[in-house]
Amino acid sequence: MQLLGENRRARSPEELAELLYQLGDLSDEEMSERSEGPAFSRTLKDQGRIVAFGDRWILAEERELYAARDLDSQKILLRRFLQTHAPVPAPILARRFSFDVEPALAALREDGSAIKGSFVSDAEEWSHPASLEQVCRRTLRILRNQVQPSSLAEFTRFLLDWQGRTGPTGSLEEVLEQLDGYPAPADVWEPEILSERVTGYSRSSLEKLMSAGKVFAMGAGNGKVRLVQRGHGWLFAMDPEEMSPSAERLTQFLEEQGASFFEDLRESLDLPLSALVDSLAELFWSGVVTNDVFGEVSRLRRVAFADEDAILDRSQKMRKFRRTWKNLPGWTGRWSLIRSIGYLGKPGTPVDRVDEIVRIVLGRYGVVAREWFGREQLPVTWSVAARALERMEWRSEVRRGMFVDGISALQYALPDAVEALRSARVAAADDSLRINACDPASPYGGGIPSEIPISRVPSLFVRLEAGHPASVDRV
């Protein structure tokens, strides 16, 4: 912007005059910094092509412009200055030009030639949009070049600490807030995720929060459950697949009657027991219904349903009844539709949805890349999320860089996470930990390489040695 580069220096008096036209008034020292020869400014002075303006020099043809005090002249001077400088406070502009700059700055702001804000300091500053963008781009490029990537093992140590997985020291509310919407197998949530993070965890504490409406369970496909914060259902809701006739009847009943116990459903719907259980499973795993008792949803199993039990003979019906009864949910807890405002919340715009999901995933991992969005079964693609993250980078909410080796190159991180990751890189690494492969604190598997093959299935456990996957075992 200030034409100070080696290849931008004036090589003749004519080029120096052109620099004065582009930049405006310059001091002797400033002209010398931009010239290859000290005689260039003397030549312009001797020829009368530049004249003094206080302790600086201006083109003779602009003498009237600098002397005028009308609003249009002031706008021209200020616009040129803002176009060629970093953000600057109004008092500095007033001292430089010796006139009240506020009216002209307000006029420039109105026509889009100036913006006001705290850009590079806490003070109120003014800048031209193009020059501010240039400053931001150069700043971001410097920040990106400062990043030193960590190994996957170092990132794993960071992630274990970031999520409080190194020992049960957090509160249930804090843990559930960080894991908001994470899809984990139902039978992994309590013994392998919550119990390893929450001091003195018990199911009653989770169900107390669910009964109070602070968190609810939401199906995320066959066997996976999200524990979602109240009002965040709209962020994770998927378009439901075509329902079976029994599921449609159940949905209509819940719309009309509201939250209902299992016994009420059985007595009112006049459905075979197996069809009712299959319909609950179908709707729950599709993210349509929930229950305020975690024990109920954790017992549901995805079962292939028949439209009519009449196609089965008597022995087949009895076998199905016994199998259904064995897996039957208990008689506690109420079933309700997730589409109510208490669960869904007040939906925002598509952009709002993307921004909120991106913030949740950032809070969960600190550093995000394409692999995370594929793993979480989110209703937002990585390409869309990346555009939101780019906007956040411009607002200095996140940083972009190659933070972790071994994953896709386009990565974004929270500023606090960058510092924590740097600390994890230099910290002693002699810890050993056994973790379920589906735990969000374990990055391995699901497209992220490791020394040993790892599948993110609930039966697999990984032994981590200083963040490295040392061995696996199945249960």
C-alpha positions as CSV (number, residue, x, y, z in Angstrom):
1,M,0.0,0.0,0.0
2,Q,2.8,2.4,0.8
3,L,5.0,1.4,-2.2
4,L,8.0,0.7,-0.1
5,G,9.1,-2.5,-1.8
6,E,12.4,-2.7,-3.7
7,N,10.6,-3.1,-7.0
8,R,8.3,-0.1,-6.3
9,R,11.0,2.5,-5.6
10,A,11.0,5.5,-8.0
11,R,13.8,5.3,-10.6
12,S,13.3,8.9,-11.9
13,P,11.8,12.2,-10.9
14,E,8.7,11.4,-13.0
15,E,8.2,8.1,-11.1
16,L,8.6,10.0,-7.8
17,A,5.9,12.5,-8.9
18,E,3.6,9.6,-9.7
19,L,4.2,8.2,-6.2
20,L,3.1,11.6,-4.8
21,Y,0.0,11.5,-6.9
22,Q,-0.8,8.0,-5.6
23,L,0.1,8.5,-1.9
24,G,-0.5,12.2,-1.4
25,D,1.7,14.4,0.8
26,L,5.2,13.0,1.8
27,S,8.0,14.3,4.0
28,D,11.6,14.5,2.7
29,E,12.4,11.2,4.6
30,E,9.4,9.5,3.1
31,M,10.4,10.5,-0.4
32,S,13.9,9.3,0.2
33,E,12.6,5.9,1.3
34,R,10.7,5.6,-2.0
35,S,13.4,6.8,-4.3
36,E,16.6,5.2,-5.7
37,G,18.2,8.6,-6.0
38,P,18.2,11.5,-3.5
39,A,18.4,14.0,-6.4
40,F,14.9,13.1,-7.6
41,S,13.1,15.2,-5.0
42,R,15.5,18.1,-5.5
43,T,14.8,18.1,-9.2
44,L,11.1,18.2,-8.6
45,K,11.5,21.1,-6.1
46,D,13.8,23.1,-8.5
47,Q,11.3,22.6,-11.3
48,G,8.4,23.8,-9.1
49,R,6.5,20.5,-9.6
50,I,6.2,19.9,-5.9
51,V,5.6,22.6,-3.2
52,A,5.7,22.6,0.6
53,F,2.7,21.7,2.7
54,G,3.7,22.2,6.3
55,D,6.7,19.8,6.8
56,R,5.7,17.7,3.9
57,W,5.6,18.0,0.1
58,I,2.7,17.9,-2.4
59,L,2.3,18.1,-6.1
60,A,1.9,21.7,-7.2
61,E,-1.2,20.9,-9.1
62,E,-2.8,19.8,-5.8
63,R,-2.1,23.0,-4.0
64,E,-5.7,24.2,-4.3
65,L,-7.0,20.8,-3.2
66,Y,-5.1,20.9,0.0
67,A,-6.0,24.6,0.6
68,A,-9.7,24.1,0.1
69,R,-12.0,23.4,3.0
70,D,-15.1,22.1,1.2
71,L,-16.5,18.6,1.9
72,D,-15.7,17.2,-1.5
73,S,-12.0,18.2,-1.3
74,Q,-11.7,16.8,2.2
75,K,-13.3,13.5,1.0
76,I,-10.7,13.2,-1.8
77,L,-7.8,13.7,0.6
78,L,-9.1,11.3,3.3
79,R,-10.2,8.6,0.8
80,R,-6.7,8.6,-0.8
81,F,-5.1,8.4,2.6
82,L,-7.3,5.6,3.8
83,Q,-6.7,3.6,0.6
84,T,-2.9,3.7,1.2
85,H,-2.7,3.2,4.9
86,A,-3.5,0.7,7.6
87,P,-6.5,1.5,9.9
88,V,-6.0,4.9,11.6
89,P,-7.8,6.8,14.4
90,A,-9.6,10.0,13.5
91,P,-7.5,12.2,15.7
92,I,-4.3,11.3,13.8
93,L,-6.1,12.2,10.5
94,A,-7.2,15.5,12.0
95,R,-3.6,16.4,13.1
96,R,-2.3,15.5,9.7
97,F,-4.7,17.5,7.6
98,S,-5.6,20.3,10.1
99,F,-9.3,20.2,9.6
100,D,-12.3,18.6,11.3
101,V,-12.4,15.2,9.6
102,E,-15.6,13.8,11.2
103,P,-18.0,15.2,8.6
104,A,-15.9,13.9,5.7
105,L,-15.4,10.5,7.3
106,A,-19.1,10.2,7.9
107,A,-19.8,11.0,4.2
108,L,-17.2,8.5,3.1
109,R,-18.8,5.9,5.4
110,E,-22.2,6.6,3.8
111,D,-21.0,6.0,0.3
112,G,-19.0,2.9,1.2
113,S,-15.5,4.3,0.9
114,A,-14.7,4.1,4.6
115,I,-15.5,1.8,7.5
116,K,-15.1,2.3,11.3
117,G,-14.2,-0.2,13.9
118,S,-11.4,-1.5,16.2
119,F,-9.3,-3.4,13.7
120,V,-5.7,-3.4,14.8
121,S,-6.0,-1.9,18.3
122,D,-8.7,-1.2,20.9
123,A,-9.1,2.4,19.7
124,E,-11.8,3.4,17.2
125,E,-10.2,3.4,13.7
126,W,-11.1,4.2,10.1
127,S,-10.1,2.3,7.0
128,H,-10.9,1.9,3.4
129,P,-12.5,-1.5,2.7
130,A,-9.9,-2.5,0.2
131,S,-6.9,-1.6,2.3
132,L,-8.4,-3.3,5.4
133,E,-8.9,-6.4,3.3
134,Q,-5.3,-6.2,2.2
135,V,-4.1,-5.8,5.9
136,C,-6.2,-8.8,6.9
137,R,-4.9,-11.0,4.1
138,R,-1.3,-10.2,5.0
139,T,-1.9,-10.7,8.7
140,L,-3.6,-14.1,8.1
141,R,-0.8,-15.2,5.8
142,I,1.8,-14.3,8.5
143,L,-0.3,-16.2,11.1
144,R,-0.6,-19.3,8.9
145,N,3.2,-19.3,8.2
146,Q,3.8,-19.3,12.0
147,V,2.1,-22.6,12.5
148,Q,4.2,-25.7,13.2
149,P,2.2,-28.9,12.6
150,S,1.9,-31.4,15.4
151,S,2.0,-35.2,14.9
152,L,-1.2,-37.2,15.3
153,A,0.2,-38.5,18.6
154,E,0.7,-35.0,19.9
155,F,-2.7,-34.0,18.7
156,T,-4.2,-37.0,20.4
157,R,-2.6,-36.0,23.7
158,F,-4.0,-32.5,23.2
159,L,-7.5,-33.9,22.4
160,L,-7.6,-36.1,25.4
161,D,-6.9,-33.1,27.6
162,W,-9.2,-30.8,25.7
163,Q,-12.1,-33.1,26.2
164,G,-11.2,-34.0,29.8
165,R,-10.7,-37.7,28.9
166,T,-7.5,-38.0,31.0
167,G,-9.6,-38.5,34.1
168,P,-13.2,-38.0,35.4
169,T,-13.0,-34.4,36.6
170,G,-15.7,-32.5,34.8
171,S,-19.4,-31.9,35.6
172,L,-22.0,-33.7,33.6
173,E,-23.5,-30.4,32.3
174,E,-20.1,-29.2,31.0
175,V,-19.3,-32.5,29.3
176,L,-22.7,-32.7,27.6
177,E,-22.3,-29.2,26.4
178,Q,-19.0,-30.1,24.7
179,L,-20.4,-33.3,23.3
180,D,-23.6,-31.7,22.1
181,G,-25.0,-33.7,19.1
182,Y,-22.1,-36.2,19.0
183,P,-23.4,-39.5,17.5
184,A,-22.2,-42.4,19.6
185,P,-23.4,-46.0,19.9
186,A,-26.1,-46.2,22.6
187,D,-24.2,-48.8,24.7
188,V,-21.0,-46.7,24.6
189,W,-22.3,-43.4,25.9
190,E,-22.4,-44.2,29.6
191,P,-19.7,-46.7,30.4
192,E,-17.0,-45.4,27.9
193,I,-17.8,-41.7,27.4
194,L,-19.6,-40.1,30.3
195,S,-18.2,-42.3,33.1
196,E,-14.6,-41.5,31.9
197,R,-15.2,-37.7,32.0
198,V,-17.7,-37.0,34.8
199,T,-16.8,-37.3,38.5
200,G,-19.1,-39.8,40.1
201,Y,-21.3,-40.3,37.0
202,S,-24.6,-42.1,37.4
203,R,-27.5,-42.7,35.1
204,S,-29.9,-40.9,37.5
205,S,-27.9,-37.7,37.0
206,L,-28.3,-37.9,33.2
207,E,-32.0,-38.8,33.5
208,K,-32.5,-35.9,35.9
209,L,-31.3,-33.5,33.2
210,M,-33.4,-35.2,30.6
211,S,-36.5,-35.0,32.8
212,A,-35.8,-31.3,33.4
213,G,-35.7,-30.8,29.6
214,K,-32.1,-29.6,29.6
215,V,-30.9,-32.4,27.2
216,F,-32.6,-35.1,25.2
217,A,-31.7,-38.2,23.3
218,M,-31.9,-38.1,19.5
219,G,-31.4,-41.1,17.2
220,A,-28.7,-40.7,14.6
221,G,-29.0,-43.9,12.5
222,N,-29.0,-47.5,13.5
223,G,-27.7,-47.8,17.0
224,K,-26.2,-44.3,17.4
225,V,-27.6,-41.7,19.8
226,R,-27.0,-37.9,20.0
227,L,-27.4,-36.2,23.4
228,V,-28.6,-32.8,22.3
229,Q,-28.9,-29.6,24.3
230,R,-32.4,-28.2,24.7
231,G,-33.4,-26.1,21.7
232,H,-30.6,-27.5,19.4
233,G,-32.7,-30.2,17.7
234,W,-33.1,-28.1,14.6
235,L,-29.3,-28.2,14.1
236,F,-29.1,-31.9,13.8
237,A,-32.6,-32.9,12.5
238,M,-32.5,-34.8,9.3
239,D,-35.3,-35.2,6.7
240,P,-37.1,-38.4,7.8
241,E,-37.3,-41.4,5.4
242,E,-40.7,-42.7,4.3
243,M,-42.5,-44.1,7.4
244,S,-44.1,-47.5,7.8
245,P,-47.9,-47.4,8.2
246,S,-47.6,-48.2,11.9
247,A,-45.0,-45.4,12.4
248,E,-47.4,-43.0,10.7
249,R,-50.2,-44.0,13.1
250,L,-47.8,-43.6,16.1
251,T,-46.7,-40.1,14.9
252,Q,-50.2,-38.9,14.4
253,F,-51.2,-40.1,17.9
254,L,-48.2,-38.3,19.5
255,E,-49.1,-35.1,17.5
256,E,-52.7,-35.2,18.9
257,Q,-52.0,-36.5,22.4
258,G,-48.5,-35.2,23.2
259,A,-46.0,-37.0,25.3
260,S,-47.3,-40.5,26.2
261,F,-46.1,-43.5,28.2
262,F,-45.6,-46.8,26.5
263,E,-48.6,-48.3,28.1
264,D,-50.8,-45.5,26.8
265,L,-49.5,-46.1,23.3
266,R,-50.2,-49.8,23.5
267,E,-53.7,-49.3,24.8
268,S,-54.7,-46.6,22.4
269,L,-53.1,-47.6,19.1
270,D,-54.4,-51.2,19.0
271,L,-51.1,-52.3,17.3
272,P,-49.4,-55.7,17.8
273,L,-46.7,-55.4,20.4
274,S,-44.0,-56.1,17.9
275,A,-45.3,-53.5,15.5
276,L,-45.4,-50.8,18.2
277,V,-41.8,-51.5,19.3
278,D,-40.7,-51.6,15.7
279,S,-42.4,-48.3,15.1
280,L,-40.8,-46.6,18.1
281,A,-37.4,-47.9,17.0
282,E,-38.0,-46.7,13.5
283,L,-39.0,-43.2,14.6
284,F,-36.3,-42.9,17.3
285,W,-33.4,-43.9,15.1
286,S,-34.7,-41.6,12.4
287,G,-34.6,-38.7,14.9
288,V,-38.4,-38.2,15.0
289,V,-39.2,-39.2,18.6
290,T,-37.4,-39.2,22.0
291,N,-38.0,-40.4,25.5
292,D,-37.1,-38.5,28.7
293,V,-35.5,-41.7,30.2
294,F,-32.2,-42.7,28.7
295,G,-32.6,-46.3,29.8
296,E,-35.6,-46.6,27.5
297,V,-33.9,-45.4,24.3
298,S,-30.7,-47.3,25.1
299,R,-32.7,-50.6,25.0
300,L,-34.3,-50.0,21.6
301,R,-33.0,-52.0,18.8
302,R,-33.4,-51.4,15.1
303,V,-35.7,-54.2,13.9
304,A,-36.9,-54.9,10.4
305,F,-40.6,-54.6,10.5
306,A,-43.4,-56.3,8.5
307,D,-46.3,-54.1,7.4
308,E,-48.8,-56.6,8.7
309,D,-48.3,-59.4,11.2
310,A,-51.0,-61.3,9.3
311,I,-48.5,-62.6,6.8
312,L,-46.9,-64.7,9.6
313,D,-48.1,-68.1,10.7
314,R,-48.9,-68.7,14.4
315,S,-45.4,-70.1,15.3
316,Q,-43.7,-67.2,13.6
317,K,-45.9,-64.8,15.5
318,M,-45.1,-66.4,18.8
319,R,-41.4,-66.3,18.1
320,K,-41.6,-62.7,17.1
321,F,-43.6,-61.9,20.3
322,R,-41.1,-63.6,22.6
323,R,-38.2,-61.8,20.8
324,T,-40.0,-58.4,21.0
325,W,-40.9,-59.0,24.7
326,K,-37.3,-59.7,25.5
327,N,-36.2,-56.4,24.0
328,L,-39.3,-54.5,25.2
329,P,-38.6,-51.0,26.6
330,G,-39.7,-50.6,30.2
331,W,-42.8,-48.8,31.4
332,T,-41.1,-45.6,32.5
333,G,-40.5,-42.4,30.6
334,R,-42.7,-40.6,28.1
335,W,-42.4,-40.7,24.3
336,S,-42.8,-37.5,22.5
337,L,-42.1,-35.9,19.1
338,I,-38.8,-34.0,18.7
339,R,-40.5,-31.4,16.4
340,S,-41.8,-29.5,19.5
341,I,-40.1,-26.2,20.1
342,G,-38.7,-27.3,23.4
343,Y,-36.5,-29.9,21.6
344,L,-36.1,-28.2,18.2
345,G,-35.8,-24.7,19.4
346,K,-36.5,-21.7,17.2
347,P,-34.9,-22.5,13.8
348,G,-32.7,-19.9,12.2
349,T,-31.6,-19.4,8.7
350,P,-29.5,-22.0,6.8
351,V,-26.4,-19.8,7.4
352,D,-27.2,-19.7,11.1
353,R,-27.5,-23.5,11.2
354,V,-24.1,-23.9,9.5
355,D,-22.4,-21.4,11.9
356,E,-23.9,-23.0,15.0
357,I,-22.8,-26.5,13.9
358,V,-19.3,-25.3,13.1
359,R,-19.0,-23.7,16.5
360,I,-20.2,-26.9,18.3
361,V,-17.6,-29.0,16.4
362,L,-14.9,-26.5,17.0
363,G,-15.6,-26.6,20.7
364,R,-15.5,-30.3,20.7
365,Y,-12.2,-30.8,18.9
366,G,-10.4,-27.4,19.0
367,V,-9.0,-28.2,15.6
368,V,-11.3,-29.2,12.7
369,A,-10.8,-30.7,9.3
370,R,-12.8,-32.6,6.7
371,E,-12.5,-35.9,8.5
372,W,-14.5,-34.6,11.5
373,F,-17.5,-33.6,9.5
374,G,-17.7,-37.0,7.7
375,R,-17.4,-38.8,11.1
376,E,-20.2,-36.9,12.8
377,Q,-23.0,-37.6,10.3
378,L,-23.9,-33.9,10.2
379,P,-26.5,-32.2,8.0
380,V,-23.7,-29.9,6.8
381,T,-21.0,-30.8,4.2
382,W,-17.4,-29.9,4.7
383,S,-17.4,-27.6,1.7
384,V,-20.2,-25.6,3.2
385,A,-18.6,-25.6,6.7
386,A,-15.3,-24.5,5.3
387,R,-16.8,-21.3,3.9
388,A,-18.3,-20.6,7.3
389,L,-14.9,-21.2,8.9
390,E,-13.3,-18.8,6.3
391,R,-15.7,-16.1,7.4
392,M,-14.8,-16.8,11.0
393,E,-11.1,-16.5,10.2
394,W,-11.7,-13.0,8.8
395,R,-13.4,-12.1,12.1
396,S,-10.3,-13.5,14.0
397,E,-12.5,-16.1,15.7
398,V,-10.4,-19.0,14.3
399,R,-7.0,-19.5,12.7
400,R,-6.2,-21.4,9.6
401,G,-3.1,-23.5,9.1
402,M,-1.5,-26.9,9.0
403,F,-1.9,-27.7,12.7
404,V,-1.8,-31.5,12.5
405,D,0.1,-33.8,10.2
406,G,-1.7,-36.9,8.8
407,I,-5.1,-35.3,8.0
408,S,-6.4,-33.2,5.2
409,A,-4.5,-29.9,4.8
410,L,-7.4,-27.4,5.2
411,Q,-7.6,-27.0,8.9
412,Y,-9.0,-24.4,11.3
413,A,-8.5,-24.0,15.0
414,L,-9.7,-21.9,17.9
415,P,-6.9,-19.5,19.2
416,D,-7.0,-21.2,22.6
417,A,-6.6,-24.6,21.0
418,V,-3.5,-23.4,19.1
419,E,-1.8,-22.5,22.3
420,A,-2.9,-25.7,24.0
421,L,-1.7,-27.8,21.1
422,R,1.7,-26.1,21.3
423,S,1.9,-27.0,25.0
424,A,1.0,-30.6,24.2
425,R,3.8,-30.7,21.7
426,V,6.4,-29.9,24.3
427,A,4.9,-31.6,27.3
428,A,6.3,-34.9,28.6
429,A,4.6,-37.9,26.9
430,D,4.7,-41.0,29.0
431,D,1.0,-41.6,29.6
432,S,-0.9,-44.8,28.8
433,L,-4.7,-45.0,28.3
434,R,-7.3,-47.4,27.1
435,I,-10.1,-45.8,25.1
436,N,-13.1,-47.0,23.1
437,A,-12.6,-46.5,19.4
438,C,-15.9,-44.6,19.2
439,D,-14.9,-42.0,21.8
440,P,-14.6,-38.6,20.2
441,A,-11.3,-38.0,22.0
442,S,-9.7,-40.8,19.9
443,P,-9.0,-39.4,16.4
444,Y,-7.9,-42.7,14.8
445,G,-9.9,-44.6,12.3
446,G,-12.6,-43.2,10.0
447,G,-10.2,-41.9,7.4
448,I,-7.4,-40.9,9.9
449,P,-4.3,-43.2,9.5
450,S,-2.6,-45.1,12.3
451,E,0.2,-47.7,12.7
452,I,-2.4,-50.4,13.3
453,P,-5.8,-50.8,11.6
454,I,-8.6,-49.2,13.7
455,S,-12.3,-49.3,13.0
456,R,-14.6,-47.0,14.9
457,V,-16.9,-49.7,16.2
458,P,-18.1,-50.0,19.9
459,S,-16.5,-53.4,20.4
460,L,-13.0,-52.1,19.7
461,F,-10.7,-50.6,22.4
462,V,-7.4,-48.8,21.7
463,R,-4.4,-48.7,24.0
464,L,-2.7,-45.3,23.6
465,E,0.9,-44.9,24.6
466,A,1.9,-41.2,24.6
467,G,-0.9,-40.6,22.1
468,H,0.3,-43.5,19.8
469,P,-2.1,-46.4,19.2
470,A,0.0,-49.3,20.6
471,S,-2.5,-52.1,20.5
472,V,-6.2,-52.9,20.1
473,D,-8.5,-55.5,21.7
474,R,-12.1,-56.5,21.2
475,V,-14.8,-57.2,23.8
